[in-house]
Amino acid sequence: MRFGFWLPIFGGWLRNVEDENMPPTFDYAKKVIQSAEKWGFDTTLIAELYLNDIKGPEQDSLEAWTTAAGLAAVTEKIEIMTAVRPGFHNPAVTAKMTANIDQMSGGRFTLNVVSAWWEEEAKQYGGIFTAHDERYERTQEFLDVLKGLWTEETFNYSGKFYQFSDTKLFPKPVQRPNPILYAGGESERGKQVISSSCDAYVMHGGTVEEIAVKINDMKNRRGQTGKEPLSSFGMAAYVICRDTEEEAQAELQRITDVKESSAYAGFKDFTSKSQLEQQIQLYDYSVSNRGLRPNLIGTPEQIAERIAAYEEAGLGLLLLQFSPQLEEMERFSKQVMPLVESYRKEHAK
């Protein structure tokens, strides 16, 4: 299991808690990622939203790509996975930016391709927002352009959405043939695009049984393309680690006491503009990315056992959320990670 975390660019992950003591500033993000390197985390995911989806559209949030470039320059080994939404970007410029940050980081920059879901944000920022399946048509072409520019000396392309003629891109990325392309999607069209054109599959939080079904489905889909297997399967999850189960459940109760506010501004678009496999309730939306569903809540031993079960199901990457970030990441690294390793060794005997 590789351990990753979501970079706290929104000031936290809890829609019902106003101040989580994790300011959305570059200085705090820098402190978090540098600490994470010391504590053994492998990856950070930087979400791309121009409005704050967690605390409300009127609150501060960091821009993903400039933050990623800054962090690439002040880290040494951690993977920096940054989201990209085709409706907001020129793919040729994105390919150039990606190659540049990959060079800056020494081959540590990867992408999480997101086809977008928040229509109101697109209106405010001039993004292209169309019907669901057409968004994935654009994503397919976007991926074609990225990979073409990263691998070909001179690139030509004529598609429905993008046209390029005799385009050159140098230097190429450090990673060959391309920086890892992660993506997540639950619709039929989304899974078709991901299985045929991406390298790894990431999922919202789910139970072990739900995740096992999704992994097997995507393995089968990938097998039908004739390409090499997907390199990894990842899942979002929110962690509540405490000395006792009672303390953990008390914290869960505190953070899911739903308070209607602008923090829920994107809820309707998220549930109506995406084709989701599970019904999402306000309780689930209290924490970002269905993070409560994996139930990584309890004592270090309980959490480690659940992580071991996900590993058995084929999951290879956890993208974790914590609050407050620094304190809880350190607790997780010292109390949970060693237990997961010991369970793995025990199982191997």
Secondary structure, 3 states (H helix, E strand, C coil): CEEEEECCCCCCCECCCCCCCCCCCHHHHHHHHHHHHHHCCCEEEECCCCCCCCCCCCCCCCCHHHHHHHHHCCCCCCEEEEEECHHHCCHHHHHHHHHHHHHHHCCCEEEEECCCCCHHHHHHHCCCCCCHHHHHHHHHHHHHHHHHHHHCCCEEEECCCCEEEEECCCCCCCCCCCCCEEECCCCHHHHHHHHHHCCEEEECCCCHHHHHHHHHHHHHHHHHHCCCCCCEEEEEEEEEECCCHHHHHHHHHHHCCCCCCHHHCCHHHHHHCCCCCCCCCHHHHCEHHHCCCCCEEECHHHHHHHHHHHHHCCCCEEEEECCCHHHHHHHHHHHCHHHHHHHHHHHHC
